Amino acid sequence: MVDLLVTYMEMTAPPSGEPPAVPLPGAAVRREMPDFPNYLDLYRAVGGPVQWD
């Protein structure tokens, strides 16, 4: 048997401090769409040390 720890995050109040800056006019935000091998590499690089499953 393996112990399993499930962790959830909850935002119970708005963030404090200054609001984020407004993007400059003409600024573009692009969503990356990695192919599966690159996505898996990223997933393992980030989650491997904490044993994401």
N, CA, C, O and CB atoms as a CASP TS submission, in Angstrom:
PFRMAT TS
TARGET T0000
AUTHOR 0000-0000-0000
METHOD Language model
MODEL 1
PARENT N/A
ATOM      1  N   MET     1       0.851  -1.167   0.000  1.00  0.00           N
ATOM      2  CA  MET     1       0.000   0.000   0.000  1.00  0.00           C
ATOM      3  C   MET     1       0.903   1.239   0.000  1.00  0.00           C
ATOM      4  O   MET     1       1.946   1.273   0.653  1.00  0.00           O
ATOM      5  CB  MET     1      -0.971  -0.007   1.228  1.00  0.00           C
ATOM      6  N   VAL     2       0.471   2.242  -0.745  1.00  0.00           N
ATOM      7  CA  VAL     2       1.217   3.497  -0.849  1.00  0.00           C
ATOM      8  C   VAL     2       0.354   4.608  -0.269  1.00  0.00           C
ATOM      9  O   VAL     2      -0.834   4.703  -0.577  1.00  0.00           O
ATOM     10  CB  VAL     2       1.616   3.810  -2.335  1.00  0.00           C
ATOM     11  N   ASP     3       0.952   5.445   0.570  1.00  0.00           N
ATOM     12  CA  ASP     3       0.224   6.605   1.094  1.00  0.00           C
ATOM     13  C   ASP     3       0.010   7.607  -0.033  1.00  0.00           C
ATOM     14  O   ASP     3       0.885   7.813  -0.874  1.00  0.00           O
ATOM     15  CB  ASP     3       0.994   7.266   2.282  1.00  0.00           C
ATOM     16  N   LEU     4      -1.147   8.215  -0.038  1.00  0.00           N
ATOM     17  CA  LEU     4      -1.477   9.197  -1.053  1.00  0.00           C
ATOM     18  C   LEU     4      -1.901  10.480  -0.365  1.00  0.00           C
ATOM     19  O   LEU     4      -2.755  10.461   0.520  1.00  0.00           O
ATOM     20  CB  LEU     4      -2.587   8.679  -1.999  1.00  0.00           C
ATOM     21  N   LEU     5      -1.312  11.583  -0.765  1.00  0.00           N
ATOM     22  CA  LEU     5      -1.662  12.895  -0.227  1.00  0.00           C
ATOM     23  C   LEU     5      -2.313  13.703  -1.341  1.00  0.00           C
ATOM     24  O   LEU     5      -1.707  13.924  -2.389  1.00  0.00           O
ATOM     25  CB  LEU     5      -0.404  13.634   0.349  1.00  0.00           C
ATOM     26  N   VAL     6      -3.537  14.139  -1.116  1.00  0.00           N
ATOM     27  CA  VAL     6      -4.248  14.974  -2.071  1.00  0.00           C
ATOM     28  C   VAL     6      -4.303  16.381  -1.489  1.00  0.00           C
ATOM     29  O   VAL     6      -4.712  16.564  -0.343  1.00  0.00           O
ATOM     30  CB  VAL     6      -5.689  14.416  -2.372  1.00  0.00           C
ATOM     31  N   THR     7      -3.896  17.364  -2.268  1.00  0.00           N
ATOM     32  CA  THR     7      -3.855  18.746  -1.807  1.00  0.00           C
ATOM     33  C   THR     7      -4.718  19.604  -2.720  1.00  0.00           C
ATOM     34  O   THR     7      -4.659  19.472  -3.943  1.00  0.00           O
ATOM     35  CB  THR     7      -2.400  19.278  -1.767  1.00  0.00           C
ATOM     36  N   TYR     8      -5.512  20.472  -2.133  1.00  0.00           N
ATOM     37  CA  TYR     8      -6.348  21.401  -2.884  1.00  0.00           C
ATOM     38  C   TYR     8      -5.974  22.816  -2.486  1.00  0.00           C
ATOM     39  O   TYR     8      -5.517  23.058  -1.369  1.00  0.00           O
ATOM     40  CB  TYR     8      -7.859  21.134  -2.634  1.00  0.00           C
ATOM     41  N   MET     9      -6.170  23.742  -3.402  1.00  0.00           N
ATOM     42  CA  MET     9      -5.950  25.152  -3.101  1.00  0.00           C
ATOM     43  C   MET     9      -7.282  25.867  -3.221  1.00  0.00           C
ATOM     44  O   MET     9      -8.080  25.554  -4.104  1.00  0.00           O
ATOM     45  CB  MET     9      -4.880  25.785  -4.052  1.00  0.00           C
ATOM     46  N   GLU    10      -7.524  26.816  -2.348  1.00  0.00           N
ATOM     47  CA  GLU    10      -8.759  27.585  -2.378  1.00  0.00           C
ATOM     48  C   GLU    10      -8.436  29.055  -2.164  1.00  0.00           C
ATOM     49  O   GLU    10      -7.659  29.404  -1.276  1.00  0.00           O
ATOM     50  CB  GLU    10      -9.756  27.079  -1.308  1.00  0.00           C
ATOM     51  N   MET    11      -9.023  29.902  -2.967  1.00  0.00           N
ATOM     52  CA  MET    11      -8.850  31.343  -2.810  1.00  0.00           C
ATOM     53  C   MET    11     -10.068  31.849  -2.044  1.00  0.00           C
ATOM     54  O   MET    11     -11.175  31.885  -2.581  1.00  0.00           O
ATOM     55  CB  MET    11      -8.690  32.077  -4.209  1.00  0.00           C
ATOM     56  N   THR    12      -9.860  32.237  -0.797  1.00  0.00           N
ATOM     57  CA  THR    12     -10.978  32.650   0.051  1.00  0.00           C
ATOM     58  C   THR    12     -11.167  34.157   0.102  1.00  0.00           C
ATOM     59  O   THR    12     -12.145  34.638   0.675  1.00  0.00           O
ATOM     60  CB  THR    12     -10.778  32.131   1.440  1.00  0.00           C
ATOM     61  N   ALA    13     -10.247  34.907  -0.489  1.00  0.00           N
ATOM     62  CA  ALA    13     -10.347  36.367  -0.512  1.00  0.00           C
ATOM     63  C   ALA    13      -9.605  36.870  -1.744  1.00  0.00           C
ATOM     64  O   ALA    13      -8.713  36.193  -2.254  1.00  0.00           O
ATOM     65  CB  ALA    13      -9.763  37.007   0.801  1.00  0.00           C
ATOM     66  N   PRO    14      -9.972  38.054  -2.220  1.00  0.00           N
ATOM     67  CA  PRO    14      -9.232  38.613  -3.354  1.00  0.00           C
ATOM     68  C   PRO    14      -7.769  38.856  -2.977  1.00  0.00           C
ATOM     69  O   PRO    14      -7.467  39.062  -1.802  1.00  0.00           O
ATOM     70  CB  PRO    14      -9.885  39.928  -3.830  1.00  0.00           C
ATOM     71  N   PRO    15      -6.866  38.836  -3.942  1.00  0.00           N
ATOM     72  CA  PRO    15      -5.465  39.104  -3.636  1.00  0.00           C
ATOM     73  C   PRO    15      -5.286  40.514  -3.075  1.00  0.00           C
ATOM     74  O   PRO    15      -6.003  41.445  -3.441  1.00  0.00           O
ATOM     75  CB  PRO    15      -4.603  38.920  -4.889  1.00  0.00           C
ATOM     76  N   SER    16      -4.321  40.642  -2.187  1.00  0.00           N
ATOM     77  CA  SER    16      -4.035  41.958  -1.615  1.00  0.00           C
ATOM     78  C   SER    16      -2.960  42.658  -2.448  1.00  0.00           C
ATOM     79  O   SER    16      -2.319  42.039  -3.299  1.00  0.00           O
ATOM     80  CB  SER    16      -3.583  41.830  -0.132  1.00  0.00           C
ATOM     81  N   GLY    17      -2.775  43.933  -2.197  1.00  0.00           N
ATOM     82  CA  GLY    17      -1.737  44.685  -2.899  1.00  0.00           C
ATOM     83  C   GLY    17      -2.262  45.348  -4.152  1.00  0.00           C
ATOM     84  O   GLY    17      -3.464  45.381  -4.413  1.00  0.00           O
ATOM     85  N   GLU    18      -1.330  45.871  -4.916  1.00  0.00           N
ATOM     86  CA  GLU    18      -1.672  46.580  -6.146  1.00  0.00           C
ATOM     87  C   GLU    18      -2.215  45.603  -7.188  1.00  0.00           C
ATOM     88  O   GLU    18      -1.738  44.473  -7.288  1.00  0.00           O
ATOM     89  CB  GLU    18      -0.442  47.330  -6.699  1.00  0.00           C
ATOM     90  N   PRO    19      -3.204  46.035  -7.958  1.00  0.00           N
ATOM     91  CA  PRO    19      -3.685  45.171  -9.041  1.00  0.00           C
ATOM     92  C   PRO    19      -2.610  45.036 -10.117  1.00  0.00           C
ATOM     93  O   PRO    19      -1.737  45.897 -10.228  1.00  0.00           O
ATOM     94  CB  PRO    19      -4.996  45.735  -9.654  1.00  0.00           C
ATOM     95  N   PRO    20      -2.662  43.986 -10.894  1.00  0.00           N
ATOM     96  CA  PRO    20      -1.670  43.825 -11.962  1.00  0.00           C
ATOM     97  C   PRO    20      -1.751  44.974 -12.959  1.00  0.00           C
ATOM     98  O   PRO    20      -2.807  45.576 -13.149  1.00  0.00           O
ATOM     99  CB  PRO    20      -1.871  42.484 -12.687  1.00  0.00           C
ATOM    100  N   ALA    21      -0.637  45.261 -13.581  1.00  0.00           N
ATOM    101  CA  ALA    21      -0.587  46.334 -14.571  1.00  0.00           C
ATOM    102  C   ALA    21      -1.435  45.972 -15.788  1.00  0.00           C
ATOM    103  O   ALA    21      -1.550  44.801 -16.152  1.00  0.00           O
ATOM    104  CB  ALA    21       0.869  46.615 -14.996  1.00  0.00           C
ATOM    105  N   VAL    22      -2.017  46.974 -16.400  1.00  0.00           N
ATOM    106  CA  VAL    22      -2.789  46.792 -17.627  1.00  0.00           C
ATOM    107  C   VAL    22      -1.798  46.564 -18.764  1.00  0.00           C
ATOM    108  O   VAL    22      -0.802  47.281 -18.863  1.00  0.00           O
ATOM    109  CB  VAL    22      -3.721  48.033 -17.918  1.00  0.00           C
ATOM    110  N   PRO    23      -2.053  45.578 -19.621  1.00  0.00           N
ATOM    111  CA  PRO    23      -1.132  45.349 -20.744  1.00  0.00           C
ATOM    112  C   PRO    23      -1.020  46.582 -21.633  1.00  0.00           C
ATOM    113  O   PRO    23      -1.966  47.360 -21.756  1.00  0.00           O
ATOM    114  CB  PRO    23      -1.595  44.147 -21.579  1.00  0.00           C
ATOM    115  N   LEU    24       0.124  46.747 -22.238  1.00  0.00           N
ATOM    116  CA  LEU    24       0.343  47.860 -23.159  1.00  0.00           C
ATOM    117  C   LEU    24      -0.561  47.711 -24.379  1.00  0.00           C
ATOM    118  O   LEU    24      -0.876  46.591 -24.782  1.00  0.00           O
ATOM    119  CB  LEU    24       1.828  47.932 -23.590  1.00  0.00           C
ATOM    120  N   PRO    25      -0.978  48.820 -24.964  1.00  0.00           N
ATOM    121  CA  PRO    25      -1.794  48.721 -26.190  1.00  0.00           C
ATOM    122  C   PRO    25      -1.042  47.927 -27.259  1.00  0.00           C
ATOM    123  O   PRO    25       0.147  48.144 -27.494  1.00  0.00           O
ATOM    124  CB  PRO    25      -2.157  50.140 -26.729  1.00  0.00           C
ATOM    125  N   GLY    26      -1.740  47.028 -27.882  1.00  0.00           N
ATOM    126  CA  GLY    26      -1.130  46.213 -28.931  1.00  0.00           C
ATOM    127  C   GLY    26      -0.420  44.978 -28.423  1.00  0.00           C
ATOM    128  O   GLY    26       0.071  44.177 -29.218  1.00  0.00           O
ATOM    129  N   ALA    27      -0.356  44.803 -27.080  1.00  0.00           N
ATOM    130  CA  ALA    27       0.295  43.614 -26.536  1.00  0.00           C
ATOM    131  C   ALA    27      -0.536  42.382 -26.872  1.00  0.00           C
ATOM    132  O   ALA    27      -1.765  42.442 -26.881  1.00  0.00           O
ATOM    133  CB  ALA    27       0.490  43.740 -25.002  1.00  0.00           C
ATOM    134  N   ALA    28       0.121  41.289 -27.143  1.00  0.00           N
ATOM    135  CA  ALA    28      -0.576  40.049 -27.480  1.00  0.00           C
ATOM    136  C   ALA    28      -0.157  38.950 -26.508  1.00  0.00           C
ATOM    137  O   ALA    28       1.011  38.840 -26.135  1.00  0.00           O
ATOM    138  CB  ALA    28      -0.280  39.627 -28.945  1.00  0.00           C
ATOM    139  N   VAL    29      -1.121  38.154 -26.113  1.00  0.00           N
ATOM    140  CA  VAL    29      -0.848  36.998 -25.271  1.00  0.00           C
ATOM    141  C   VAL    29      -1.202  35.772 -26.099  1.00  0.00           C
ATOM    142  O   VAL    29      -2.285  35.694 -26.678  1.00  0.00           O
ATOM    143  CB  VAL    29      -1.661  37.046 -23.913  1.00  0.00           C
ATOM    144  N   ARG    30      -0.297  34.831 -26.150  1.00  0.00           N
ATOM    145  CA  ARG    30      -0.495  33.653 -26.984  1.00  0.00           C
ATOM    146  C   ARG    30      -0.425  32.409 -26.117  1.00  0.00           C
ATOM    147  O   ARG    30       0.473  32.271 -25.286  1.00  0.00           O
ATOM    148  CB  ARG    30       0.555  33.591 -28.118  1.00  0.00           C
ATOM    149  N   ARG    31      -1.359  31.518 -26.308  1.00  0.00           N
ATOM    150  CA  ARG    31      -1.362  30.252 -25.576  1.00  0.00           C
ATOM    151  C   ARG    31      -0.520  29.252 -26.352  1.00  0.00           C
ATOM    152  O   ARG    31      -0.710  29.066 -27.554  1.00  0.00           O
ATOM    153  CB  ARG    31      -2.817  29.716 -25.362  1.00  0.00           C
ATOM    154  N   GLU    32       0.409  28.610 -25.656  1.00  0.00           N
ATOM    155  CA  GLU    32       1.233  27.602 -26.309  1.00  0.00           C
ATOM    156  C   GLU    32       0.483  26.282 -26.347  1.00  0.00           C
ATOM    157  O   GLU    32      -0.245  25.946 -25.413  1.00  0.00           O
ATOM    158  CB  GLU    32       2.586  27.439 -25.584  1.00  0.00           C
ATOM    159  N   MET    33       0.659  25.545 -27.416  1.00  0.00           N
ATOM    160  CA  MET    33       0.033  24.240 -27.584  1.00  0.00           C
ATOM    161  C   MET    33       1.138  23.220 -27.880  1.00  0.00           C
ATOM    162  O   MET    33       1.349  22.848 -29.035  1.00  0.00           O
ATOM    163  CB  MET    33      -1.045  24.268 -28.732  1.00  0.00           C
ATOM    164  N   PRO    34       1.849  22.764 -26.825  1.00  0.00           N
ATOM    165  CA  PRO    34       2.949  21.827 -27.080  1.00  0.00           C
ATOM    166  C   PRO    34       2.415  20.478 -27.571  1.00  0.00           C
ATOM    167  O   PRO    34       1.302  20.075 -27.236  1.00  0.00           O
ATOM    168  CB  PRO    34       3.795  21.629 -25.803  1.00  0.00           C
ATOM    169  N   ASP    35       3.226  19.799 -28.363  1.00  0.00           N
ATOM    170  CA  ASP    35       2.832  18.454 -28.761  1.00  0.00           C
ATOM    171  C   ASP    35       2.991  17.532 -27.552  1.00  0.00           C
ATOM    172  O   ASP    35       3.573  17.920 -26.538  1.00  0.00           O
ATOM    173  CB  ASP    35       3.684  17.947 -29.979  1.00  0.00           C
ATOM    174  N   PHE    36       2.479  16.331 -27.667  1.00  0.00           N
ATOM    175  CA  PHE    36       2.436  15.439 -26.507  1.00  0.00           C
ATOM    176  C   PHE    36       3.809  15.155 -25.897  1.00  0.00           C
ATOM    177  O   PHE    36       3.945  15.243 -24.677  1.00  0.00           O
ATOM    178  CB  PHE    36       1.794  14.144 -26.899  1.00  0.00           C
ATOM    179  N   PRO    37       4.838  14.817 -26.689  1.00  0.00           N
ATOM    180  CA  PRO    37       6.153  14.558 -26.072  1.00  0.00           C
ATOM    181  C   PRO    37       6.688  15.766 -25.280  1.00  0.00           C
ATOM    182  O   PRO    37       7.242  15.596 -24.195  1.00  0.00           O
ATOM    183  CB  PRO    37       7.164  14.172 -27.156  1.00  0.00           C
ATOM    184  N   ASN    38       6.521  16.981 -25.821  1.00  0.00           N
ATOM    185  CA  ASN    38       7.002  18.169 -25.103  1.00  0.00           C
ATOM    186  C   ASN    38       6.183  18.428 -23.848  1.00  0.00           C
ATOM    187  O   ASN    38       6.727  18.815 -22.813  1.00  0.00           O
ATOM    188  CB  ASN    38       6.956  19.398 -26.013  1.00  0.00           C
ATOM    189  N   TYR    39       4.874  18.213 -23.941  1.00  0.00           N
ATOM    190  CA  TYR    39       4.013  18.366 -22.765  1.00  0.00           C
ATOM    191  C   TYR    39       4.432  17.381 -21.684  1.00  0.00           C
ATOM    192  O   TYR    39       4.534  17.753 -20.515  1.00  0.00           O
ATOM    193  CB  TYR    39       2.526  18.155 -23.138  1.00  0.00           C
ATOM    194  N   LEU    40       4.674  16.133 -22.057  1.00  0.00           N
ATOM    195  CA  LEU    40       5.067  15.111 -21.091  1.00  0.00           C
ATOM    196  C   LEU    40       6.415  15.445 -20.454  1.00  0.00           C
ATOM    197  O   LEU    40       6.602  15.239 -19.255  1.00  0.00           O
ATOM    198  CB  LEU    40       5.127  13.737 -21.766  1.00  0.00           C
ATOM    199  N   ASP    41       7.348  15.954 -21.243  1.00  0.00           N
ATOM    200  CA  ASP    41       8.641  16.380 -20.689  1.00  0.00           C
ATOM    201  C   ASP    41       8.449  17.476 -19.647  1.00  0.00           C
ATOM    202  O   ASP    41       9.053  17.427 -18.576  1.00  0.00           O
ATOM    203  CB  ASP    41       9.574  16.876 -21.810  1.00  0.00           C
ATOM    204  N   LEU    42       7.609  18.466 -19.957  1.00  0.00           N
ATOM    205  CA  LEU    42       7.347  19.554 -19.019  1.00  0.00           C
ATOM    206  C   LEU    42       6.664  19.029 -17.758  1.00  0.00           C
ATOM    207  O   LEU    42       7.052  19.389 -16.647  1.00  0.00           O
ATOM    208  CB  LEU    42       6.481  20.637 -19.681  1.00  0.00           C
ATOM    209  N   TYR    43       5.663  18.189 -17.923  1.00  0.00           N
ATOM    210  CA  TYR    43       4.930  17.608 -16.797  1.00  0.00           C
ATOM    211  C   TYR    43       5.879  16.868 -15.864  1.00  0.00           C
ATOM    212  O   TYR    43       5.812  17.025 -14.644  1.00  0.00           O
ATOM    213  CB  TYR    43       3.832  16.655 -17.298  1.00  0.00           C
ATOM    214  N   ARG    44       6.763  16.061 -16.445  1.00  0.00           N
ATOM    215  CA  ARG    44       7.720  15.291 -15.630  1.00  0.00           C
ATOM    216  C   ARG    44       8.748  16.200 -14.966  1.00  0.00           C
ATOM    217  O   ARG    44       9.133  15.960 -13.822  1.00  0.00           O
ATOM    218  CB  ARG    44       8.437  14.245 -16.495  1.00  0.00           C
ATOM    219  N   ALA    45       9.200  17.247 -15.670  1.00  0.00           N
ATOM    220  CA  ALA    45      10.198  18.150 -15.094  1.00  0.00           C
ATOM    221  C   ALA    45       9.635  18.898 -13.897  1.00  0.00           C
ATOM    222  O   ALA    45      10.337  19.102 -12.906  1.00  0.00           O
ATOM    223  CB  ALA    45      10.691  19.143 -16.146  1.00  0.00           C
ATOM    224  N   VAL    46       8.370  19.311 -13.979  1.00  0.00           N
ATOM    225  CA  VAL    46       7.755  20.073 -12.898  1.00  0.00           C
ATOM    226  C   VAL    46       7.252  19.143 -11.802  1.00  0.00           C
ATOM    227  O   VAL    46       7.480  19.405 -10.621  1.00  0.00           O
ATOM    228  CB  VAL    46       6.605  20.933 -13.433  1.00  0.00           C
ATOM    229  N   GLY    47       6.576  18.066 -12.172  1.00  0.00           N
ATOM    230  CA  GLY    47       5.933  17.211 -11.192  1.00  0.00           C
ATOM    231  C   GLY    47       6.759  16.059 -10.676  1.00  0.00           C
ATOM    232  O   GLY    47       6.436  15.485  -9.636  1.00  0.00           O
ATOM    233  N   GLY    48       7.813  15.709 -11.375  1.00  0.00           N
ATOM    234  CA  GLY    48       8.622  14.564 -10.958  1.00  0.00           C
ATOM    235  C   GLY    48       9.154  14.664  -9.543  1.00  0.00           C
ATOM    236  O   GLY    48       9.037  13.702  -8.784  1.00  0.00           O
ATOM    237  N   PRO    49       9.735  15.794  -9.159  1.00  0.00           N
ATOM    238  CA  PRO    49      10.289  15.901  -7.802  1.00  0.00           C
ATOM    239  C   PRO    49       9.245  15.755  -6.691  1.00  0.00           C
ATOM    240  O   PRO    49       9.586  15.386  -5.568  1.00  0.00           O
ATOM    241  CB  PRO    49      10.984  17.225  -7.649  1.00  0.00           C
ATOM    242  N   VAL    50       7.991  16.038  -6.994  1.00  0.00           N
ATOM    243  CA  VAL    50       6.941  15.917  -5.971  1.00  0.00           C
ATOM    244  C   VAL    50       6.012  14.738  -6.257  1.00  0.00           C
ATOM    245  O   VAL    50       4.945  14.613  -5.656  1.00  0.00           O
ATOM    246  CB  VAL    50       6.124  17.215  -5.891  1.00  0.00           C
ATOM    247  N   GLN    51       6.433  13.875  -7.185  1.00  0.00           N
ATOM    248  CA  GLN    51       5.722  12.642  -7.507  1.00  0.00           C
ATOM    249  C   GLN    51       4.282  12.864  -7.943  1.00  0.00           C
ATOM    250  O   GLN    51       3.371  12.191  -7.460  1.00  0.00           O
ATOM    251  CB  GLN    51       5.741  11.733  -6.328  1.00  0.00           C
ATOM    252  N   TRP    52       4.078  13.806  -8.855  1.00  0.00           N
ATOM    253  CA  TRP    52       2.744  13.981  -9.434  1.00  0.00           C
ATOM    254  C   TRP    52       2.311  12.684 -10.064  1.00  0.00           C
ATOM    255  O   TRP    52       3.125  11.948 -10.621  1.00  0.00           O
ATOM    256  CB  TRP    52       2.723  15.125 -10.476  1.00  0.00           C
ATOM    257  N   ASP    53       1.054  12.410  -9.976  1.00  0.00           N
ATOM    258  CA  ASP    53       0.524  11.203 -10.583  1.00  0.00           C
ATOM    259  C   ASP    53      -0.733  11.517 -11.344  1.00  0.00           C
ATOM    260  O   ASP    53      -1.338  10.621 -11.934  1.00  0.00           O
ATOM    261  CB  ASP    53       0.258  10.137  -9.535  1.00  0.00           C
TER
END
